[in-house]
């Protein structure tokens, strides 16, 4: 009877130790997932900022191209008018 109590105590201690180890690793895994989630949010934010910067840069370039096209058109019209007057 005494051997059974010793064996039960030994198994109980072993199971407790193993569960403690499992709990420790689950806690570490949870911490890693939290930090990964934080990093993922940071990456998404940076991607959104970069996308916005590229969009605004693209819009500015398109605006400059339109302005230059209008200037070229005005210059061409001025040249054509001056050539018509010379004839």
C-alpha positions as CSV (number, residue, x, y, z in Angstrom):
1,X,0.0,0.0,0.0
2,X,2.8,2.3,0.8
3,X,4.5,1.6,-2.6
4,X,1.3,2.7,-4.3
5,X,1.3,6.0,-2.5
6,X,4.9,6.6,-3.3
7,X,4.3,5.7,-7.0
8,X,1.1,8.0,-7.1
9,X,3.1,10.8,-5.5
10,X,6.0,10.3,-8.0
11,X,3.6,10.3,-11.0
12,X,1.7,13.3,-9.6
13,X,5.0,15.2,-9.2
14,X,6.1,14.2,-12.7
15,X,2.8,15.2,-14.2
16,X,2.9,18.6,-12.4
17,X,6.5,19.2,-13.6
18,X,5.6,18.4,-17.2
19,X,2.5,20.6,-17.1
20,X,4.6,23.4,-15.6
21,X,7.0,23.0,-18.5
22,X,4.1,23.0,-21.1
23,X,2.6,26.1,-19.4
24,X,5.9,27.9,-19.6
25,X,6.3,27.2,-23.3
26,X,2.7,28.2,-24.0
27,X,3.3,31.5,-22.2
28,X,6.5,32.1,-24.3
29,X,4.5,31.3,-27.4
30,X,1.8,33.7,-26.4
31,X,4.4,36.4,-25.8
32,X,5.9,35.7,-29.2
33,X,2.5,36.0,-30.9
34,X,1.8,39.3,-29.2
35,X,5.1,40.7,-30.4
36,X,4.5,39.3,-33.9
37,X,1.1,41.0,-34.0
38,X,2.7,44.3,-32.9
39,X,5.3,44.0,-35.7
40,X,2.6,43.1,-38.2
41,X,0.6,46.2,-37.3
42,X,3.8,48.3,-37.7
43,X,4.5,46.8,-41.1
44,X,0.9,47.5,-42.2
45,X,1.2,51.1,-41.0
46,X,4.5,51.5,-42.8
47,X,3.1,50.0,-46.0
48,X,0.1,52.4,-45.8
49,X,2.5,55.4,-45.3
50,X,4.6,54.3,-48.3
51,X,1.6,53.8,-50.5
52,X,0.2,57.2,-49.5
53,X,3.6,58.9,-50.3
54,X,3.8,57.2,-53.7
55,X,0.2,58.2,-54.5
56,X,0.8,61.8,-53.5
57,X,4.1,61.8,-55.5
58,X,2.3,60.4,-58.5
59,X,-0.5,62.9,-58.2
60,X,2.1,65.7,-58.1
61,X,3.9,64.4,-61.2
62,X,0.7,64.1,-63.1
63,X,-0.2,67.7,-62.1
64,X,3.2,68.9,-63.4
65,X,2.8,67.0,-66.6
66,X,-0.6,68.5,-67.2
67,X,0.8,72.0,-66.5
68,X,3.7,71.4,-69.0
69,X,1.3,70.0,-71.6
70,X,-0.8,73.2,-71.3
71,X,2.3,75.4,-71.6
72,X,3.5,73.5,-74.7
73,X,0.1,73.8,-76.2
74,X,0.0,77.5,-75.6
75,X,3.5,77.9,-77.1
76,X,2.5,75.9,-80.1
77,X,-0.6,78.0,-80.6
78,X,1.5,81.1,-80.3
79,X,4.0,79.9,-82.8
80,X,1.2,78.9,-85.3
81,X,-0.4,82.3,-84.9
82,X,2.9,84.1,-85.5
83,X,3.5,82.0,-88.6
84,X,-0.1,82.7,-89.9
85,X,0.6,86.5,-89.4
86,X,3.8,86.3,-91.3
87,X,2.2,84.8,-94.4
